[in-house]
Amino acid sequence: MRLHRLLAPALALLLVVASPATASAQGGEVPRGPTFLDRALQALVDGIQFGAIIAITAVGLSLVFGTTHLINFAHGELVTIGAVVAFFLNVAVGGPGLHLLVAAVLAVIVGGLLGGLLELGLFRPLRRRGTGMINFFIITIGLSLLLRHVVLVFFDSRPGSYREYDLQDVLTFGPVGITPRDLTITVLSVLVLVGVALLLEKTRIGTAIRAVSANRDLAESSGIDVQRVVLVVWVLGGGLAALGGVFFGLAEIVTWDMGFRLLLLMFAGIILGGLGSAYGAMVGSFVIGIVAQMSSLWFPVDLQNAWALLALIVVLLVRPQGILGTRERVG
């Protein structure tokens, strides 16, 4: 017992000497974790990247709705097909083994051709037969299931990743870190969105697209070839969806249902920004992406999409037409 009483103060003194506070007093620095502001800035950067990917995929869906009033639930599968085509061209055994940049360009072409094929071979004949919107709604759901499971047959359920740009050092800008891959994805996404905006504002086909979206009958009576405009919109939407799929697969991973998982956020961005507005889809998608990532500061990552949809509900309660939408008179 006397030995225990003698050792106890010695052990306490040893713990004090070895403590971080004593090390700091001797000139050492105790490493500190990131502050809340640092984590918030990082989440903001991640949200901008995520929102840019959502925006690229949502713009085409918004344009299709604006020109045809079709809610296309198969649009998510165009995203998946773009990512999967690039994967097979870039990685798959027995494939050509193309560089990802070349594979991405070819995937965008395939996505545009598939979008045009769906318009010419399916939706245009159905419109000529006077198919109702409810029937179109059900058809797009069935088409989504068909395309998704076709992709599952060829791609399998195992996730994959592209060959290039997998492991990279993080670039640090103050408290924010981002890999060159993610920085490139964000910059290219923004440039593509700017290009789409310039297309809509500065070209004849862009003016025609905006005219058809605003008033289809008036545009047709003004001499605009509405069928040609709709075909261009489908091709453009398919190409953008495929490009967004490649970016999404590069930022995360390629899976057989990746487009379906992104579809709800696409619709949220479109509704939040204003139905039928390409610019609204861009703004709404960025808001959804930022809210989803920022919510992870307080809540589990698994709930980030739920908080993004809650933000959609709150905004629509205040502004039912969306951020850039116009109020329509009913009745």
N, C-alpha and C positions, 0 to 999 in steps of 0.2 A: 504494500500500500504506500509506503514511504517512497519507493522507487517511482511509482506512478505519479505521485505528487511532484517529484523532481523533474520528470520527463514532460509533463503537460505544458509548463511554461516554455520549455525549449521547443517543443513542436509548434506551439502557437507562434513563437518568434520566427521559426523557419517558414511557416505559411505566410506571414506578413512580408518577409523578405522576398519570397518568390511571387508575390501577388503582382498583377498588372499595374496597380497604382504605384508600387515601389519602383517597378521597372520604368514607369514614366518619369518618376522623380529622379531616376538616375540618368535620364537623357533619352530613353527609348520612347517610341510612340505606339500607342495602342491603336490597332487598325479599327476603323469605324465602317459600319455598313452604309449603304446608300440611304440618304434622307428621303423623306416622303416626296419632296419636290423633285429630287433626282428620279425617283420611280415614276412620278407623274409625267415628267418630260419624256422618259423612255416609253411609257404607255401611249403618249400622244404621237410620237414618231411611229410606233407600231400601228396605231390606229389609222394614221394617214396612209400607210402602205396598204393595210387591209381595206380601207375605204376605196383606195384607187383601184384595187382588183375588183371589188364589188361594182364600182362605177363602170368599168370597161364592159363587164358582162351585162349590166343592167341597162345600158344605153340602147343596145339593140332591141332588147325586150320592150323598152318604153316606146321606141320608134314603131315597132310592129303594132303595139296597142294603139298608138296615135293614128296610124294610117288605116288600120283594119278593125279596130276595137276588139281584137282577139287576145284573150288571156292565154298565153302559150305556156302550159306547164311542161312542155318538152324542151324548153329553152335550156334548162339545167343540163340536159343530156348533150346539147351542143357544146357546153363547157367541158364536160367529161370527154367527149369524143376528140376535141382539140388536144387535150392533155394526153390522151391515150395514143393518138396518132403520132404525136411528137415523141412519146416514149418508145413506140415500136421502131420508129425511124432512127432513134438515138441509142437505144439500149438493147432492145430485144435480140435474143440469140437468133442468128440467121438473117437478121435485118441488115440494112445497108450500113449501119453504124455512122450515120451522118452527125456532124457537129450540131449541137443544140440550136444554134442560130438558124442553120439551114432547115433543120427539122421543124422549128417553130414557124418559119415562113410557109413551108409546105402544109403544116397543120392548119394555118389560117386559110390557105387556099381551099383545103378540104372542107373546113367549116363553112366558108362562103358558098361553095358549090352545093353542100348539103342543104343549107338554108334555101338557096334558089330552087333546088329539087323539091323540097317540101312545098314551096309555094306553087310551082308549076304542076307538080304531080298529084298534090293532095288538096291543098286549101283553096286554090283558084277554082278547080272543078266543083268543089263543094259550095263555094259562094255562088257559082253560076246556077246551081240547082236550088238555091234559096235556103240553104241549111241555116237553121236558127243558131243563136249564140249559145244556148244551153247545150245543143248538140256539139258545137265546136268545143265547148268546155270539156265535155266528156271525151271527145276524140283526142284532144291534146293530152289528157291524163292517160288514156290508153297508149298513145304514141310514146309518152314518157316511159311507161312501164316496159314497152317493147324494146325501145332503144337501150334502156338501162340494162336489161337482161341479155341483150345481144352483146353489149360491152362486157358483161360478166362472163359470158361464154368464152370470148376471145382473150380477155385480159386476166381472168381469174380473180379471186377475192383477195389475193395477197397484194399488199401495197408495194409500190416501187418508187424509185427516185431516178432522176436524170444523171447522166454520167459526169457532166461538167458542173463546176461551181458548187460542189457539195460541201467541202470543208474549206473555210476561209477564215482569215484573221479578221477580228472586229476592228473597224475604224472608230476611233473615239473622238467625239466632238464635245469637250467639256463633260457633263454628266451623261451624255447620250452616246450609246454605242450602236453601230449598224454595220453589217457586212457589206462589202462591195456588191454582192449579188442582190441583197435587198434594196440597197440604194439605187442600183440600176433598174430594178423592177419598178420602184416608185417613180423615178425620173421618166422612164419610158412610158409608164401608164399615164402620167400627167401630159406628156407630149402627145400621146395618142388622143387623149380627151380634148386637148387644144386643137388637134388636127380635125377631129369630128366637129367641133364648134365652128372652125373656119369653113369646113365643108358645108355646114348648114347655113352659114351667113354669107359666104362669098361666092358660091357657085350656083349655077342655074338649077342643077338637080337638088341642091340643098334648099333653095327657095321653093321648088316644087314639093319637096317633102314637107316643109313647114306649111305650105298652102293646103296640101291634102290632109295633114293632121288637124288644121284649123277648121276646114269645112270641105269635106270630100266632094259633095255635090257641086258647090260653087267652083271648086278647082277644076272639076271635069267640064263644067259649062264654059270655063275660061280657056279651054283648049289644052289643058294638061293631060298627058297620057297617064291616067291614074294607075292602070295595070303595070306599066313600066316602072312607075315610082314605087309601087308596092314590091315589085321584084327586086329593085335596087335595095330597098330597105331590108328585105329578107337576106339578101347576099351580104350586105353590110353587117346586119345583126349576127349572122352566122360566123362571119370572120372575126368580129369583135369577141363573141363568146368563146371561140376557139383560142384566141390570143389570151383572154382572161384565164382560160383553163390552163394554158402553158405556164403563165405567171403564178397561178395558184398552186400548181403542182411543183413548181420550182421553189416557191416560198415555203411550202409545207411538204406534201407527199402526194403521189398519184394513186388514187383509188377508183374503184369502179362506180362508186356512188358520190363522188366529190361534188359534182354539179348539183345533185339533188340536195345535198347538205347546204349548198350556197344559195339555192333557189329562194328559200324563205327570206333571206337577207336581201336578195335582189328585189323581191316584191316589196319588202319594207322600205328600201331606199326609193323605189319608184313612187309608192304611195305617199311617203313622207315628203318627197320633193314636189309632187304634183303629177297626177296621172296624165300620161301622154306628152309630158314635157321632157325633152332630152336633157336640158340644163337642170331641171328639177331632179331628174334621176341622178345626175352627177353630184349635186349638192346633198341630196338625201342619202346617197351611198356613203359619202365621206362622213356625214353625221353618224350614220349607223356604225361604220367601222370604228370611229373614234370612241363612241359611247361603249361599244362592246369591249374595247381594249382598256379603257379607263375604268370600267366597272371592276376589273380584276384587281384594282388597288384595294378594294374593300370586300369583295365577294369571291367565291371560288370561280376558277376559269370556266368550269362546266356551265355556269349560269350566265356567261357573258352575252350570249345571244338572247336570252330571256330579258335581260336589262335593256338591250338594244330595242327589242320589241315593245317594252314598257315605255321607252322614250318616244316611240312612234305613237303609242296610244295617247300619251300626254300632249304631244304636239297637235294631234288631230282633234283633241278636245278643245283646244284653243283656236286652231285654224283648220277647219275640216277640209279645205281644198288643198292643203299641203303648203310647203314653204313657198314655192314658186307657181303654184296652181292658181287658176282664176275661178272665182265663185260663179257657179252656173245657176240660172234661174230655173226652178222646177215648176211645171204646171203650165 
